[in-house]
Amino acid sequence: MENKVHHVRDVTQGEDASRIRMHQLPQIFTVARNFAINLYRSNEFSNMAQAERLCKFGLDTLKAVFRMK
């Protein structure tokens, strides 16, 4: 059964297509993906694909999402 988080990780972030299989890397990347999803939701993004595209534009956008100076 897929929930909303799994759907976002699979479809938007391409988790199932990932070729990361060694050691603890899959778990580390899962934590990073979940962290990103939670950041997007805490910044009131309703569309996770749009949030991914926006945050890929550059360091200034990431600083704004992380509330950094």
C-alpha positions as CSV (number, residue, x, y, z in Angstrom):
1,M,0.0,0.0,0.0
2,E,1.4,3.3,-1.0
3,N,0.8,6.4,1.0
4,K,1.3,10.1,0.1
5,V,5.0,10.2,1.2
6,H,5.9,7.1,-0.7
7,H,4.1,8.4,-3.9
8,V,6.1,11.7,-3.7
9,R,9.4,9.9,-3.1
10,D,8.8,7.5,-6.0
11,V,7.2,9.7,-8.6
12,T,8.7,13.1,-7.9
13,Q,12.1,12.2,-6.5
14,G,12.6,8.9,-8.5
15,E,13.4,6.7,-5.6
16,D,12.5,3.4,-7.3
17,A,14.7,4.3,-10.3
18,S,17.6,5.1,-8.0
19,R,20.6,2.8,-8.5
20,I,22.0,3.5,-5.0
21,R,22.3,0.0,-3.4
22,M,25.5,-0.1,-1.4
23,H,25.9,-0.2,2.4
24,Q,23.8,2.4,4.3
25,L,23.4,4.8,1.3
26,P,19.8,3.9,0.5
27,Q,18.7,4.7,4.1
28,I,20.7,7.9,4.1
29,F,19.1,9.0,0.8
30,T,15.7,8.1,2.2
31,V,16.2,10.3,5.2
32,A,17.4,13.2,2.9
33,R,14.4,12.8,0.6
34,N,12.0,12.8,3.6
35,F,13.8,15.8,5.0
36,A,13.3,17.6,1.7
37,I,9.6,16.7,1.6
38,N,9.1,18.0,5.1
39,L,10.9,21.2,4.3
40,Y,8.7,21.8,1.2
41,R,5.5,21.1,3.2
42,S,6.6,23.4,6.1
43,N,7.1,26.1,3.5
44,E,3.5,25.6,2.4
45,F,4.2,24.0,-1.0
46,S,1.2,21.9,-2.1
47,N,2.9,20.7,-5.3
48,M,6.0,18.7,-4.5
49,A,7.2,18.6,-8.1
50,Q,6.9,22.3,-8.3
51,A,8.9,22.6,-5.1
52,E,11.6,20.3,-6.4
53,R,12.0,22.4,-9.6
54,L,12.0,25.7,-7.7
55,C,14.7,24.5,-5.3
56,K,16.9,23.2,-8.1
57,F,17.4,26.8,-9.4
58,G,20.2,27.7,-7.0
59,L,21.7,28.5,-3.7
60,D,19.5,31.6,-3.0
61,T,16.3,29.5,-3.3
62,L,17.7,26.9,-0.9
63,K,18.8,29.5,1.6
64,A,15.2,30.9,1.5
65,V,13.7,27.5,2.1
66,F,16.2,26.8,5.0
67,R,15.6,30.3,6.3
68,M,19.4,31.0,6.2
69,K,21.1,34.4,5.7
